[in-house]
Amino acid sequence: MQSTTPPRRIAVVSSSRADFGHLFWILRELQSLDSVDLKIIATASHLAPGFGQTVDQFEAHGFELEACLENLLDSDSDVGMAKTIGLGVLGLADLLGRLRPDLLLLIADRYEMLAPASTALALRIPMAHIEGGEISEGAIDDAVRNALTKMSHLHFVSTEQARRRVIAMGEEAWRVRRAGAPSLDHLRRSQLSSRERLEQVLELDLNTPPVIVAHHPVTLMRDAAGEIDALFEALDTLDGPVVFCFPNADAGHQAIIERARAYCRRQPRARLNFNLDLFDFWGLLKQAEMMIGNSSSGIMETPSLELPFINIGPRQRGRERALNVIDVPGERDAILAAIDKARSPEFRNSLRGMSNPYGDGHAARRIAETLASCPLGDELLVKKAVDLK
């Protein structure tokens, strides 16, 4: 006999190319379930031409969008960031008020995610949150992540330490599941781009493995792009291919973009790409010699490839680290010494067989299965205080 239970409506908000990459296999899993009515909402930098109009990637990969909400201001200031949150709330209030999903799924720590979380809280919509319980002391992301954790009702964390930290924040243990970082599913499930394809896309000879640069504004510093002088002074000493990833839409991003463009103009073997397809990005990581910058991708994803990551400055301070991470201050000589270390046979040999604390590449199925079967209504929405011990 066929079930008469209507499918549970799960809404997912994605604000950038980065979180789309993390959500990809979760969306695939949810999309395949007859018991789930999936509603995907694209917002913020996905709809900004200056960041590559990455909203097009949803359709390119076979996902149907429920709505597109423009709220990212064409701004490079902290005031613009604050207004972006406000515009997001205004647009999402009408949309979520109409959809009334059974669950809203959010990920990570981008400031734009405060808009859907605040809206859902007012509308009494339960929330599930991915990648809570981590630490990044050098950015406002840390406070955003913790705020999303306390507003959410179900938690999918990447590491055991993160699980313990979320429970220590007063969340009931049954609500906190260690799933791993969903971005790692790409290494197990995705058909990553070949070197030949990447050479065509980048118009760059990759016979020599490239250095990947992924550096974002440090949003708790007065000068959010203050480390870039040292970074580019170090990069000027390189003679192999260099590929820049576009920075996040945080205050201070424009200075990083301008310096990267100037570097690429004078270095024929350098490229700045603001809209690499996610399979191209992962394929590029597999081809790379090392990654340099301050991106969480360097902390969470490069260990699975045994790829050296030179982590500059305080942005990722506090995150769990694997053996491949080399921490340096934003100083030219320190970065150059780290490059030499990353290239040394001794260091590279030490990474063989290393494990990644952020997961095993099976996160998407764990998350989707829980979302499709967890309790709904007041059982999920009403949280009980945990006694202090």
C-alpha positions as CSV (number, residue, x, y, z in Angstrom):
1,M,0.0,0.0,0.0
2,Q,1.4,3.4,-1.0
3,S,2.1,5.9,1.8
4,T,-0.2,8.9,2.0
5,T,2.3,10.9,4.1
6,P,3.2,14.0,2.1
7,P,6.9,14.6,1.4
8,R,8.7,16.7,3.9
9,R,9.6,20.1,2.5
10,I,13.3,20.9,3.0
11,A,14.6,24.3,1.9
12,V,18.3,24.9,1.3
13,V,20.0,28.3,1.1
14,S,23.2,28.8,-0.8
15,S,25.0,32.1,-1.0
16,S,28.2,31.5,-2.9
17,R,30.2,29.1,-5.2
18,A,32.0,27.9,-2.1
19,D,29.0,26.6,-0.1
20,F,27.4,25.2,-3.4
21,G,30.5,23.0,-3.6
22,H,29.9,21.8,-0.1
23,L,26.2,21.3,-0.6
24,F,26.4,19.6,-4.0
25,W,26.2,15.9,-3.0
26,I,23.7,16.7,-0.2
27,L,21.4,18.2,-2.8
28,R,22.0,15.2,-5.0
29,E,21.0,12.9,-2.2
30,L,17.9,14.9,-1.2
31,Q,16.9,15.3,-4.9
32,S,16.8,11.5,-5.2
33,L,14.4,10.9,-2.3
34,D,10.7,10.7,-3.0
35,S,10.1,11.5,0.7
36,V,11.6,15.0,0.3
37,D,10.3,18.1,-1.5
38,L,13.5,20.0,-2.1
39,K,13.5,23.8,-2.4
40,I,16.8,25.4,-3.3
41,I,17.3,29.2,-2.8
42,A,20.2,31.0,-4.3
43,T,21.2,34.4,-2.9
44,A,24.1,36.9,-2.3
45,S,27.2,36.5,-4.5
46,H,25.6,33.8,-6.6
47,L,23.7,36.6,-8.3
48,A,26.5,39.1,-8.6
49,P,28.2,39.5,-12.0
50,G,31.3,40.7,-10.3
51,F,31.6,37.3,-8.6
52,G,31.0,35.2,-11.7
53,Q,27.2,34.9,-11.8
54,T,27.6,31.4,-10.2
55,V,23.9,30.9,-10.0
56,D,24.2,29.4,-13.5
57,Q,26.0,26.4,-12.0
58,F,22.8,25.1,-10.4
59,E,21.1,24.5,-13.8
60,A,24.3,23.3,-15.3
61,H,24.5,20.5,-12.7
62,G,20.8,19.6,-13.0
63,F,19.3,21.4,-10.0
64,E,16.1,23.4,-10.2
65,L,16.0,26.6,-8.2
66,E,12.9,27.6,-6.2
67,A,14.0,31.2,-6.0
68,C,16.8,33.7,-6.6
69,L,17.1,36.6,-4.1
70,E,19.5,39.5,-4.9
71,N,20.8,41.1,-1.7
72,L,24.5,41.5,-2.1
73,L,25.4,45.2,-2.4
74,D,28.0,46.3,-4.9
75,S,30.2,47.4,-2.0
76,D,33.5,46.8,-0.4
77,S,32.7,48.0,3.1
78,D,31.5,46.7,6.5
79,V,28.4,48.9,6.1
80,G,27.7,47.1,2.8
81,M,28.0,43.7,4.6
82,A,25.5,44.8,7.3
83,K,23.0,46.1,4.7
84,T,23.4,42.9,2.7
85,I,22.1,41.0,5.8
86,G,19.1,43.4,6.1
87,L,18.2,43.0,2.5
88,G,18.4,39.3,2.8
89,V,15.9,39.3,5.7
90,L,13.4,41.4,3.7
91,G,13.5,39.1,0.7
92,L,13.5,35.8,2.7
93,A,10.6,36.9,5.0
94,D,8.2,36.8,2.1
95,L,9.7,33.7,0.5
96,L,10.0,31.5,3.6
97,G,6.6,32.8,4.8
98,R,5.1,31.4,1.6
99,L,7.1,28.2,1.5
100,R,6.9,27.3,5.2
101,P,9.4,24.4,4.9
102,D,9.5,21.7,7.5
103,L,13.2,22.2,7.7
104,L,15.7,24.9,6.6
105,L,19.3,23.7,5.9
106,L,22.2,26.2,6.3
107,I,25.9,25.7,6.1
108,A,29.1,27.1,7.6
109,D,29.8,30.6,8.7
110,R,29.2,33.2,6.0
111,Y,27.7,36.5,7.4
112,E,24.9,36.3,4.7
113,M,23.6,33.2,6.5
114,L,22.4,35.3,9.4
115,A,19.6,36.5,7.1
116,P,17.9,33.1,6.6
117,A,18.6,32.1,10.1
118,S,17.0,35.2,11.6
119,T,14.0,34.9,9.3
120,A,13.4,31.2,10.1
121,L,13.7,31.9,13.8
122,A,10.9,34.5,13.6
123,L,8.8,32.1,11.5
124,R,9.3,29.1,13.8
125,I,10.9,27.1,11.1
126,P,13.4,24.5,12.4
127,M,16.9,24.7,11.1
128,A,19.7,22.2,10.5
129,H,23.2,23.6,10.4
130,I,26.4,22.0,8.8
131,E,30.0,22.6,10.1
132,G,29.2,24.2,13.5
133,G,31.5,23.8,16.4
134,E,34.7,24.9,14.6
135,I,36.9,27.8,15.4
136,S,38.4,30.6,13.2
137,E,39.4,33.4,15.6
138,G,40.6,35.8,13.0
139,A,37.3,36.5,11.3
140,I,33.7,37.4,12.1
141,D,32.9,34.0,10.7
142,D,33.6,32.5,14.2
143,A,30.8,34.6,15.8
144,V,28.5,33.9,12.9
145,R,29.0,30.2,13.1
146,N,28.3,30.1,16.9
147,A,25.2,32.3,16.4
148,L,23.9,29.9,13.7
149,T,24.6,26.9,16.0
150,K,22.4,28.4,18.8
151,M,19.6,29.3,16.4
152,S,19.6,25.8,14.9
153,H,17.9,22.6,16.0
154,L,19.9,19.9,14.3
155,H,23.7,20.0,13.9
156,F,26.0,18.1,11.4
157,V,29.6,18.7,12.5
158,S,32.8,17.7,10.8
159,T,35.0,16.5,13.7
160,E,34.6,14.9,17.1
161,Q,36.1,18.1,18.8
162,A,33.4,20.1,17.0
163,R,30.7,17.8,18.3
164,R,31.9,18.1,21.9
165,R,32.1,21.9,21.5
166,V,28.5,22.2,20.2
167,I,27.3,20.0,23.1
168,A,29.2,22.2,25.5
169,M,27.3,25.2,24.1
170,G,24.1,23.6,25.6
171,E,22.8,21.6,22.7
172,E,21.2,18.3,23.4
173,A,23.5,15.4,22.4
174,W,20.8,13.7,20.2
175,R,20.7,16.8,18.0
176,V,24.5,16.8,17.2
177,R,25.7,14.3,14.6
178,R,29.2,13.9,13.4
179,A,28.9,13.7,9.6
180,G,32.2,15.0,8.3
181,A,32.8,17.8,5.9
182,P,30.5,17.3,2.8
183,S,33.0,18.9,0.4
184,L,35.2,15.8,0.8
185,D,32.6,13.7,-0.9
186,H,33.8,15.1,-4.2
187,L,37.0,13.1,-4.0
188,R,35.0,9.8,-3.7
189,R,32.0,10.6,-5.9
190,S,32.8,13.3,-8.5
191,Q,34.4,13.0,-11.9
192,L,37.1,15.6,-11.4
193,S,38.5,17.5,-14.3
194,S,41.6,16.2,-16.1
195,R,44.8,18.1,-16.6
196,E,43.9,18.5,-20.3
197,R,40.6,20.1,-19.6
198,L,42.1,22.4,-17.0
199,E,44.8,23.5,-19.4
200,Q,42.0,24.5,-21.9
201,V,39.9,26.2,-19.2
202,L,42.8,28.2,-17.8
203,E,44.7,28.6,-21.0
204,L,47.8,27.6,-19.0
205,D,50.4,24.9,-19.4
206,L,50.2,22.7,-16.2
207,N,53.1,20.4,-17.0
208,T,54.7,22.1,-13.9
209,P,52.2,21.7,-11.0
210,P,50.7,25.1,-10.1
211,V,50.6,27.0,-6.9
212,I,47.0,27.7,-5.9
213,V,46.4,31.0,-4.0
214,A,43.2,31.4,-2.0
215,H,43.3,34.4,0.2
216,H,40.4,36.3,1.8
217,P,40.0,39.5,3.8
218,V,40.6,39.0,7.5
219,T,37.4,40.6,8.7
220,L,38.3,41.3,12.3
221,M,41.4,43.3,11.3
222,R,41.1,47.1,10.7
223,D,42.9,46.6,7.4
224,A,41.1,43.5,6.2
225,A,43.6,43.0,3.3
226,G,46.7,44.0,5.3
227,E,48.6,40.8,4.7
228,I,48.6,40.9,0.9
229,D,51.8,43.0,0.5
230,A,53.8,40.2,2.1
231,L,51.9,37.5,0.1
232,F,52.6,39.2,-3.3
233,E,56.2,39.9,-2.4
234,A,56.7,36.2,-1.8
235,L,54.7,35.3,-5.0
236,D,57.0,37.5,-7.1
237,T,59.9,35.0,-6.4
238,L,58.0,32.1,-8.0
239,D,58.6,31.1,-11.6
240,G,56.0,28.4,-12.1
241,P,52.3,28.6,-12.8
242,V,50.1,30.4,-10.2
243,V,46.3,30.2,-10.1
244,F,44.3,32.7,-8.0
245,C,40.9,31.9,-6.6
246,F,38.5,34.9,-6.3
247,P,38.2,36.1,-2.7
248,N,34.9,36.1,-0.7
249,A,32.5,39.0,-0.9
250,D,33.8,40.5,2.4
251,A,34.9,44.1,3.1
252,G,38.5,44.4,1.7
253,H,38.1,42.0,-1.2
254,Q,38.7,44.6,-3.9
255,A,42.3,45.2,-2.8
256,I,43.1,41.5,-3.1
257,I,41.4,41.3,-6.6
258,E,43.3,44.4,-7.9
259,R,46.7,43.0,-6.7
260,A,46.0,39.6,-8.2
261,R,45.0,41.2,-11.6
262,A,48.2,43.3,-11.5
263,Y,50.3,40.2,-10.8
264,C,48.7,38.3,-13.6
265,R,49.4,41.1,-16.1
266,R,53.1,41.0,-15.4
267,Q,53.3,37.2,-15.0
268,P,52.3,35.3,-18.1
269,R,52.0,32.0,-16.2
270,A,49.5,33.4,-13.7
271,R,45.7,33.3,-13.9
272,L,42.9,34.8,-11.8
273,N,39.7,32.8,-12.0
274,F,36.4,33.9,-10.4
275,N,34.1,31.2,-11.6
276,L,35.8,27.8,-11.8
277,D,33.3,25.0,-12.0
278,L,33.5,22.9,-8.7
279,F,34.8,19.8,-10.6
280,D,37.5,22.1,-12.2
281,F,38.5,23.4,-8.8
282,W,38.9,19.9,-7.3
283,G,40.7,18.8,-10.3
284,L,43.1,21.7,-10.0
285,L,43.8,20.8,-6.4
286,K,44.8,17.4,-7.5
287,Q,47.2,18.9,-10.0
288,A,48.7,21.5,-7.6
289,E,52.1,21.7,-6.0
290,M,50.7,23.5,-2.9
291,M,48.0,26.0,-1.8
292,I,48.9,29.3,-0.2
293,G,46.5,31.7,1.6
294,N,44.0,31.7,4.5
295,S,41.0,29.8,3.1
296,S,39.2,27.1,5.1
297,S,39.5,25.0,2.0
298,G,43.2,24.7,2.7
299,I,42.5,23.5,6.3
300,M,39.6,21.1,5.5
301,E,40.2,19.8,2.0
302,T,43.9,19.7,1.2
303,P,44.7,17.0,3.8
304,S,42.7,14.5,1.7
305,L,45.1,15.1,-1.2
306,E,48.3,15.2,0.9
307,L,48.7,18.7,-0.5
308,P,50.9,21.2,1.5
309,F,48.9,24.3,2.6
310,I,50.7,27.4,3.7
311,N,48.3,29.2,6.1
312,I,49.0,32.9,6.4
313,G,47.9,35.0,9.4
314,P,45.2,34.7,12.0
315,R,42.1,34.1,9.9
316,Q,42.0,30.3,10.6
317,R,43.5,30.5,14.1
318,G,41.9,27.8,16.3
319,R,40.8,25.3,13.6
320,E,41.9,21.7,13.9
321,R,44.8,21.1,11.6
322,A,46.3,18.1,9.8
323,L,50.0,17.5,9.2
324,N,50.1,19.3,5.8
325,V,49.3,22.8,7.2
326,I,52.3,25.2,7.7
327,D,51.2,28.2,9.8
328,V,53.1,31.5,9.1
329,P,52.6,35.2,10.0
330,G,51.9,37.6,7.1
331,E,55.6,38.3,6.5
332,R,57.5,37.8,3.2
333,D,60.4,35.9,4.7
334,A,58.2,33.6,6.7
335,I,56.1,32.8,3.6
336,L,59.2,32.1,1.5
337,A,60.6,29.8,4.2
338,A,57.3,27.9,4.3
339,I,57.4,27.5,0.4
340,D,60.8,26.0,0.7
341,K,59.6,23.6,3.4
342,A,56.5,22.6,1.4
343,R,58.7,21.8,-1.5
344,S,61.2,19.7,0.5
345,P,61.1,15.9,-0.1
346,E,61.2,15.3,3.6
347,F,58.0,17.3,4.3
348,R,56.2,15.8,1.3
349,N,57.2,12.3,2.3
350,S,55.9,12.9,5.8
351,L,52.4,13.5,4.4
352,R,52.0,10.1,2.8
353,G,49.1,8.1,4.3
354,M,48.0,11.1,6.5
355,S,44.5,11.2,7.7
356,N,42.0,14.1,7.4
357,P,40.3,15.0,10.7
358,Y,37.4,16.5,8.7
359,G,36.0,13.3,7.4
360,D,35.9,10.3,5.1
361,G,33.9,11.4,2.1
362,H,30.6,9.9,3.2
363,A,29.0,13.0,4.8
364,A,26.3,13.7,2.2
365,R,24.4,10.5,2.7
366,R,24.6,10.7,6.4
367,I,23.2,14.2,6.4
368,A,20.4,13.5,3.8
369,E,19.3,10.4,5.6
370,T,19.0,12.2,8.9
371,L,17.1,15.2,7.3
372,A,14.7,12.8,5.7
373,S,13.9,10.9,8.9
374,C,14.4,13.2,11.9
375,P,11.4,14.3,14.0
376,L,9.6,17.4,12.9
377,G,7.3,19.9,14.5
378,D,7.6,20.8,18.2
379,E,9.7,17.7,18.9
380,L,12.5,19.3,16.9
381,L,11.6,23.0,17.3
382,V,11.4,23.2,21.1
383,K,14.9,22.8,22.6
384,K,15.4,21.8,26.2
385,A,18.1,23.3,28.4
386,V,21.0,21.0,29.3
387,D,21.9,21.0,32.9
388,L,25.3,22.4,33.8
389,K,27.8,19.9,35.1
